[in-house]
Amino acid sequence: MTQEELFKSLIAHAKEYGFIFQSSEIYDGLSAVYDYGQLGVELKNNIKKYWWDAMVRLNENIVGLDSAIFMHPKIWEASGHVGAFNDPLIDNKDSKKRYRADVLLEDFIAKLEEKIEKDVEKGRKKFGDAFDEPQFRETNPNVLRNKKKADDVRIRMNNALNSNNLEELRQVILDCEIACPVSGSRNWTEVRQFNLMFSTQMGSVSEDASVIYLRPETAQGIFVNFLNVQKTGRMKLPFGIAQIGKAFRNEIVARQFIFRMREFEQMEMQFFVRPGEELKWFEHWKKARLRWHEAIGLGESKYRFHDHEKLAHYANAAADIEFEFPFGFKELEGIHSRTDFDLSQHQKFSGKKMQYFDPETNESYVPYVIETSIGLDRTFLAIYSSAYCEEKLENGDERVVLKLPAFLAPVKLAVLPLVKKDGLPDVARRIMDDLKIDFNCQYDEKDSIGKRYRRQDAIGTPFCITIDHQTIEDDTVTIRYRDSMQQERISAKELRGIIENKVNFRNIFSKL
Ligand code: GAP
């Protein structure tokens, strides 16, 4: 199965089992907007809890916030979003399809890189054990030619983007002879900037109504509340404010399922530090955030850093944590050293001081900020797509199993009476009623036990507890482990302890 086929299967599975639905499906859907179903919302809540507790509970100097989505429109002028939160767009005159100019070029570069990898694979097959990959990459003429081409295009694209040279951006597309995937033609319009913020009007009478925006990031809600939190919480630098919430962007190229959405959720933390100490804290948060990701247990090789070479005008360091999604390594989280840009801008635009009085130095200053910003939906996709497995079993059967980390699984255990008679359902209910106080459980008595196991595998339930006739005699049950499918006979009294040990957050937090 190709990665593309696998990706399609896991999207279909997400719908079939109530994880994710297309928004407004009965009206043919709303593009790049999704609803989380009965199991999706549980998984999402568990991810939120993992992030929130790791930030706010485990760090004594980080507190939470829940700011409103609507904010004063001047905030978005101050932050630079009104003026510069743009995507460069280009239309194909024949198909009338609209594209992001930089995405067309990035796809072109990705194809060149794919060619390089194919050549390397061919070399590996040809030379067998004697294959020297670094030497091959440095000397093979095809690899060198494609690498040079990719590097040249990337440099031209970045220069054009950084200098806002839209003519040059179009010229690179023409020089690369990029054709519209739909019409196949190279009949392109000019490149134009398109602002990504959604706007609406506040106020009941149209003359009084003013344009306001749906926030494109949660961060600004933190910045404008910096002093409220600092003063009322008697916070001393360095300290952080964390927030989870919705953000909205009118993404033109919205694709890859929940990877790029128009309405999504962010988990952001702004860490306020003394000027001059920001790069030390930047390194600290890079390490801390990677540890948080790795502790989930998807495999360390799935993550890598991408340090930004070209920095936004307000940043003096920036890095992404990239994850290996089914469509390749892509950004999952950004860690940015944002200097004092945001607080200074709000000071300027609001006319209110955004300074901190440092009792140690007896000075007042605008703090510097390290930001960690992670997409909740992308984290969901990373975890869900890594967990999705289609397995062939020894007996020839097949199963789809979600090998979700137990502490994040939406349902922790299923209670299954072997048959629907002989008092087994009553015993099963008693066990379920006791365990559901601690864990999210499902009760299922329908169909054969094998079918019920498959249903639980498909939603990632780590434990199935089977109640049979022996349970009535000696109060023992069978516990079946999802990944190994091994079964063990244990005393019903041991259940809570065994499950708790496997699903609690304590084991994970101790790794951070
Ligand atoms: N406050 C900084 C900020 O918003 P960003 O890189 O634009 O930075 C941070 O966004 C994270 O939000 C990204 O790393 C990504 O995980 C997530 N994100 C951004 N745009 C998204 C979209 N359209 N759909 C889903 N997640 C998105």
Boltz pocket constraint, residues with backbone or C-beta under 6 A from the ligand:
constraints:
  - pocket:
      binder: B
      contacts: [[A, 216], [A, 217], [A, 218], [A, 219], [A, 249], [A, 251], [A, 258], [A, 259], [A, 260], [A, 261], [A, 262], [A, 264], [A, 265], [A, 266], [A, 268], [A, 331], [A, 332], [A, 333], [A, 334], [A, 371], [A, 373], [A, 374], [A, 375], [A, 376], [A, 377], [A, 378]]
      max_distance: 6.0
